[in-house]
Amino acid sequence: MRITYKGDYALKTILKLSINYGKVLSIHKLAKDLDIPVKFLEQILLELKRVGFVKSRRGKVGGYFLARHPSKIMLGEIIRFVDGPIEPIACINDNYRGCNDMYRCIFRDLWKKITEQTSKIVDNISFEDLRRRFTDKKFLAYTI
């Protein structure tokens, strides 16, 4: 698994919207607060909107907001949507046909275990969990 800048920005955007759940935030506020170029953030938000993670409101008080409660959005969903599979290598998938040594490879079981453990973590952390962690005293100095 590799998190790209796009993935990192998407995660931070969803977290910011989670912290402000129920509010509409302008793209310019999001970009400024998260230090993301506006044009890049526009692309990310359009993709997140297209698949139903966020919604938008037009007009003078327009902007973006979460389409569902932060407890219903899992970290793994966003990672997979933006950056693709969690798997560190393609041969984890049993349908993969790019390697003749796949079933006798010493590393494959290791990659499978790493994938399972990583998935177990990211698929069980909601943005509500992250929002709660953020509001913990140790993160209050961190601005998002």
Buried (B, 14 or more C-beta within 10 A) or exposed (E): BEEEEBBBBBBBBBBBBBBBBEEBBBBEBBBEBBEBEEEEBEEBBEBBBEEEBBBBEEEEEEBBBBBEEBBEBBBBBBBBBBBEBBBBBBBBEEEEEEEEEBEEBEEBEEBBEBBEEBBEEBBEEBBBBBBBEBEEEEEEEEEB
